[in-house]
Amino acid sequence: MTNRKTRHRIATQRLSRERFHLTAEIRLIQHRAAEHEGRIVGLGSLLLFSTDTGDAWILDPADQLAARLARDGDPLAVYVEESESKYAIGWQGHYRIDGDLFEYEDNDALHKVTIHGYPTSLLLQRIEKLDHQ
């Protein structure tokens, strides 16, 4: 188990499905992570976020799926296929938010990571808004 602490400095944004291209939004959130800038972006039923520690993730809250997009400011590869009407993401694992802890379990390695200090309350607020759309 890995514990990491972060500070909270997050901007939030929501884009409608008609106005976004998933691969472009992933590149943008990876860039924010490289700049160590916290940001939360809602894209339809998905949530992307970056942290001031340089991490970035894409989440599917409905199924608690997650893929890490950046770590310590370095972008990571993730499979994304996108057309005008649909998209596919190579989800790497599952996440869970427990209080101020962000827990992630990798599908392949069955490796569990617990991160303390992500803006979990803000993430939960954004997820709640996604649920009511």
KOLNUNU-429474 format. One line per 8 residues: number of its first residue (from 0); their letters; for each residue x, z, y of N, C-alpha, C. Coordinates in nm, 2 decimals. Example, Ala and Ser with C-alpha at 12.3 -4.5 7.8 and 13.67 -1.06 7.14 Angstrom:
REM residues 2
0	as	1.32 0.78 -0.57 1.23 0.78 -0.45 1.32 0.78 -0.33; 1.28 0.71 -0.22 1.37 0.71 -0.11 1.29 0.79 0.00
REM end
This chain:
REM residues 133
0	mtnrktrh	0.08 0.00 -0.12 0.00 0.00 0.00 0.09 0.00 0.12; 0.06 -0.08 0.22 0.13 -0.09 0.34 0.05 -0.04 0.46; 0.10 0.04 0.54 0.04 0.09 0.66 0.11 0.04 0.78; 0.03 -0.02 0.87 0.08 -0.07 1.00 0.00 -0.02 1.11; 0.05 0.01 1.22 -0.02 0.06 1.34 -0.02 -0.04 1.45; -0.13 -0.06 1.51 -0.13 -0.16 1.62 -0.20 -0.09 1.75; -0.18 -0.16 1.86 -0.25 -0.12 1.98 -0.37 -0.21 2.00; -0.46 -0.17 2.09 -0.59 -0.24 2.11 -0.58 -0.31 2.24
8	riatqrls	-0.58 -0.44 2.24 -0.59 -0.52 2.36 -0.65 -0.65 2.32; -0.78 -0.66 2.32 -0.85 -0.77 2.25 -0.94 -0.84 2.35; -0.94 -0.97 2.35 -1.04 -1.05 2.42 -1.14 -1.11 2.31; -1.26 -1.12 2.35 -1.36 -1.18 2.25 -1.42 -1.30 2.30; -1.46 -1.39 2.21 -1.52 -1.52 2.25 -1.61 -1.56 2.13; -1.72 -1.63 2.16 -1.81 -1.69 2.06 -1.83 -1.83 2.08; -1.81 -1.91 1.98 -1.84 -2.06 2.00 -1.94 -2.10 1.90; -2.03 -2.19 1.94 -2.13 -2.24 1.85 -2.07 -2.34 1.75
16	rerfhlta	-2.13 -2.37 1.64 -2.08 -2.46 1.54 -2.07 -2.60 1.60; -2.15 -2.64 1.69 -2.15 -2.77 1.75 -2.03 -2.79 1.84; -1.97 -2.68 1.89 -1.86 -2.69 1.98 -1.72 -2.65 1.93; -1.71 -2.64 1.80 -1.57 -2.60 1.75 -1.53 -2.69 1.64; -1.40 -2.70 1.63 -1.33 -2.76 1.51 -1.25 -2.66 1.45; -1.28 -2.62 1.33 -1.22 -2.51 1.26 -1.06 -2.51 1.26; -1.01 -2.63 1.23 -0.86 -2.63 1.22 -0.80 -2.61 1.36; -0.86 -2.66 1.46 -0.81 -2.64 1.60 -0.82 -2.49 1.64
24	eirliqhr	-0.93 -2.43 1.60 -0.95 -2.29 1.63 -0.85 -2.20 1.55; -0.82 -2.24 1.43 -0.71 -2.17 1.35 -0.58 -2.18 1.42; -0.54 -2.30 1.47 -0.42 -2.32 1.54 -0.41 -2.23 1.67; -0.52 -2.23 1.74 -0.53 -2.15 1.86 -0.51 -2.00 1.83; -0.58 -1.95 1.73 -0.56 -1.81 1.70 -0.42 -1.78 1.65; -0.36 -1.87 1.58 -0.22 -1.85 1.53 -0.13 -1.85 1.66; -0.16 -1.93 1.76 -0.08 -1.93 1.88 -0.10 -1.80 1.95; -0.22 -1.75 1.96 -0.24 -1.61 2.02 -0.16 -1.51 1.94
32	aaehegri	-0.16 -1.51 1.81 -0.08 -1.42 1.73 0.07 -1.43 1.76; 0.12 -1.55 1.78 0.26 -1.57 1.81 0.29 -1.52 1.95; 0.19 -1.51 2.04 0.21 -1.45 2.17 0.18 -1.30 2.17; 0.15 -1.25 2.05 0.11 -1.11 2.03 0.00 -1.07 2.13; -0.10 -1.16 2.13 -0.22 -1.14 2.21 -0.34 -1.12 2.12; -0.41 -1.01 2.14 -0.53 -0.98 2.06 -0.65 -1.06 2.11; -0.72 -1.12 2.01 -0.83 -1.20 2.04 -0.93 -1.20 1.92; -1.06 -1.20 1.95 -1.16 -1.21 1.85 -1.25 -1.33 1.88
40	vglgslll	-1.27 -1.42 1.79 -1.35 -1.54 1.81 -1.45 -1.55 1.70; -1.58 -1.56 1.74 -1.68 -1.58 1.64 -1.71 -1.73 1.64; -1.71 -1.79 1.52 -1.74 -1.93 1.49 -1.85 -1.94 1.39; -1.97 -1.96 1.44 -2.08 -1.96 1.34 -2.09 -1.83 1.26; -2.07 -1.84 1.13 -2.07 -1.73 1.04 -1.93 -1.67 1.02; -1.83 -1.73 1.08 -1.69 -1.68 1.06 -1.64 -1.60 1.18; -1.54 -1.52 1.15 -1.47 -1.45 1.25 -1.32 -1.47 1.24; -1.26 -1.51 1.35 -1.11 -1.52 1.36 -1.06 -1.41 1.45
48	fstdtgda	-0.95 -1.35 1.42 -0.89 -1.25 1.51 -0.74 -1.25 1.50; -0.68 -1.22 1.62 -0.54 -1.20 1.62 -0.51 -1.06 1.68; -0.39 -1.01 1.66 -0.36 -0.87 1.71 -0.23 -0.88 1.79; -0.21 -0.77 1.87 -0.09 -0.76 1.95 0.04 -0.74 1.86; 0.02 -0.72 1.73 0.14 -0.71 1.64 0.18 -0.85 1.59; 0.09 -0.95 1.62 0.12 -1.09 1.58 0.05 -1.13 1.45; -0.04 -1.05 1.40 -0.12 -1.09 1.28 -0.24 -1.16 1.32; -0.29 -1.25 1.23 -0.41 -1.32 1.26 -0.48 -1.34 1.12
56	wildpadq	-0.62 -1.34 1.13 -0.70 -1.35 1.01 -0.82 -1.44 1.04; -0.88 -1.49 0.93 -1.01 -1.55 0.93 -1.09 -1.48 0.83; -1.21 -1.44 0.87 -1.30 -1.36 0.78 -1.44 -1.43 0.77; -1.49 -1.42 0.65 -1.63 -1.45 0.62 -1.70 -1.32 0.59; -1.76 -1.26 0.69 -1.82 -1.13 0.67 -1.93 -1.12 0.56; -2.01 -1.23 0.55 -2.12 -1.23 0.45 -2.07 -1.20 0.31; -1.95 -1.25 0.27 -1.90 -1.23 0.14 -1.77 -1.15 0.14; -1.73 -1.10 0.25 -1.61 -1.02 0.27 -1.48 -1.09 0.23
64	laarlard	-1.48 -1.23 0.25 -1.37 -1.31 0.22 -1.27 -1.31 0.34; -1.14 -1.32 0.31 -1.04 -1.32 0.41 -0.92 -1.41 0.38; -0.86 -1.47 0.48 -0.74 -1.54 0.47 -0.65 -1.50 0.58; -0.52 -1.47 0.56 -0.43 -1.43 0.66 -0.38 -1.56 0.72; -0.38 -1.57 0.85 -0.34 -1.69 0.93 -0.20 -1.67 0.99; -0.16 -1.55 1.02 -0.03 -1.52 1.08 0.01 -1.38 1.04; 0.14 -1.36 1.04 0.20 -1.23 1.01 0.32 -1.21 1.10; 0.32 -1.10 1.18 0.43 -1.07 1.27 0.46 -1.19 1.36
72	gdplavyv	0.36 -1.27 1.40 0.37 -1.38 1.49 0.41 -1.51 1.43; 0.43 -1.51 1.30 0.46 -1.63 1.23 0.34 -1.69 1.16; 0.31 -1.82 1.19 0.19 -1.88 1.13 0.20 -1.89 0.98; 0.09 -1.88 0.91 0.09 -1.89 0.76 0.00 -2.01 0.72; 0.03 -2.08 0.62 -0.05 -2.19 0.57 -0.18 -2.14 0.50; -0.28 -2.21 0.53 -0.41 -2.18 0.47 -0.48 -2.31 0.45; -0.54 -2.33 0.33 -0.61 -2.45 0.30 -0.74 -2.46 0.38; -0.76 -2.57 0.45 -0.89 -2.59 0.53 -0.92 -2.74 0.51
80	eeseskya	-1.04 -2.77 0.47 -1.09 -2.90 0.47 -1.22 -2.90 0.56; -1.23 -3.00 0.65 -1.33 -3.00 0.75 -1.39 -3.14 0.77; -1.52 -3.15 0.78 -1.59 -3.27 0.82 -1.69 -3.23 0.93; -1.76 -3.33 0.98 -1.86 -3.31 1.09 -1.97 -3.21 1.05; -2.00 -3.20 0.92 -2.11 -3.12 0.88 -2.08 -3.00 0.79; -1.95 -2.99 0.74 -1.92 -2.88 0.66 -1.77 -2.85 0.66; -1.73 -2.74 0.60 -1.59 -2.70 0.59 -1.57 -2.63 0.46; -1.44 -2.63 0.42 -1.40 -2.55 0.30 -1.27 -2.48 0.34
88	igwqghyr	-1.26 -2.35 0.30 -1.15 -2.27 0.33 -1.09 -2.21 0.19; -0.96 -2.21 0.18 -0.90 -2.15 0.06 -0.88 -2.01 0.08; -0.99 -1.93 0.06 -0.99 -1.79 0.08 -0.89 -1.73 -0.02; -0.80 -1.64 0.04 -0.69 -1.58 -0.03 -0.73 -1.44 -0.09; -0.83 -1.38 -0.04 -0.87 -1.25 -0.09 -0.99 -1.20 -0.03; -1.01 -1.07 -0.04 -1.13 -1.00 0.01 -1.08 -0.88 0.10; -1.16 -0.85 0.20 -1.13 -0.75 0.30 -1.24 -0.64 0.30; -1.21 -0.53 0.35 -1.31 -0.42 0.37 -1.26 -0.34 0.49
96	idgdlfey	-1.35 -0.30 0.57 -1.32 -0.22 0.69 -1.38 -0.08 0.66; -1.29 0.02 0.66 -1.33 0.16 0.63 -1.28 0.24 0.75; -1.38 0.27 0.84 -1.34 0.35 0.96 -1.24 0.27 1.04; -1.12 0.32 1.06 -1.02 0.25 1.14 -0.92 0.18 1.05; -0.95 0.17 0.92 -0.86 0.10 0.83 -0.92 -0.04 0.79; -0.83 -0.14 0.79 -0.85 -0.27 0.75 -0.78 -0.29 0.61; -0.86 -0.31 0.51 -0.81 -0.32 0.37 -0.82 -0.46 0.33; -0.72 -0.51 0.27 -0.72 -0.65 0.21 -0.66 -0.65 0.07
104	edndalhk	-0.73 -0.72 -0.02 -0.68 -0.74 -0.15 -0.66 -0.88 -0.18; -0.54 -0.92 -0.22 -0.51 -1.06 -0.25 -0.57 -1.10 -0.38; -0.63 -1.22 -0.39 -0.69 -1.27 -0.52 -0.59 -1.29 -0.63; -0.47 -1.35 -0.60 -0.38 -1.38 -0.70 -0.29 -1.27 -0.75; -0.23 -1.20 -0.65 -0.13 -1.09 -0.69 -0.20 -0.96 -0.71; -0.33 -0.95 -0.68 -0.40 -0.82 -0.68 -0.32 -0.72 -0.60; -0.27 -0.76 -0.49 -0.19 -0.67 -0.40 -0.28 -0.62 -0.29; -0.29 -0.49 -0.27 -0.37 -0.44 -0.17 -0.29 -0.39 -0.05
112	vtihgypt	-0.34 -0.43 0.07 -0.27 -0.39 0.19 -0.37 -0.31 0.27; -0.33 -0.19 0.33 -0.41 -0.12 0.42 -0.34 -0.11 0.55; -0.42 -0.16 0.66 -0.36 -0.16 0.79 -0.43 -0.07 0.88; -0.36 0.02 0.94 -0.42 0.11 1.04 -0.39 0.06 1.18; -0.50 0.06 1.26 -0.47 0.02 1.40 -0.53 -0.11 1.44; -0.58 -0.19 1.35 -0.65 -0.31 1.39 -0.78 -0.27 1.47; -0.83 -0.35 1.55 -0.95 -0.31 1.63 -1.08 -0.32 1.55; -1.09 -0.23 1.45 -1.19 -0.23 1.35 -1.33 -0.21 1.41
120	slllqrie	-1.34 -0.13 1.51 -1.47 -0.10 1.57 -1.52 -0.23 1.64; -1.43 -0.30 1.71 -1.47 -0.43 1.77 -1.50 -0.53 1.67; -1.43 -0.54 1.56 -1.46 -0.63 1.46 -1.60 -0.60 1.40; -1.63 -0.48 1.37 -1.76 -0.44 1.32 -1.87 -0.48 1.42; -1.85 -0.46 1.55 -1.95 -0.50 1.65 -1.97 -0.65 1.64; -1.86 -0.73 1.63 -1.88 -0.87 1.63 -1.95 -0.92 1.50; -1.92 -0.85 1.39 -1.98 -0.88 1.26 -2.13 -0.85 1.27; -2.17 -0.74 1.33 -2.31 -0.71 1.35 -2.38 -0.81 1.43
128	kldhq	-2.31 -0.87 1.54 -2.37 -0.98 1.61 -2.39 -1.10 1.53; -2.29 -1.13 1.44 -2.31 -1.25 1.35 -2.43 -1.23 1.26; -2.45 -1.11 1.22 -2.56 -1.08 1.13 -2.70 -1.11 1.19; -2.70 -1.10 1.32 -2.83 -1.11 1.39 -2.85 -1.25 1.46; -2.78 -1.34 1.42 -2.79 -1.48 1.48 -2.88 -1.56 1.39
REM end
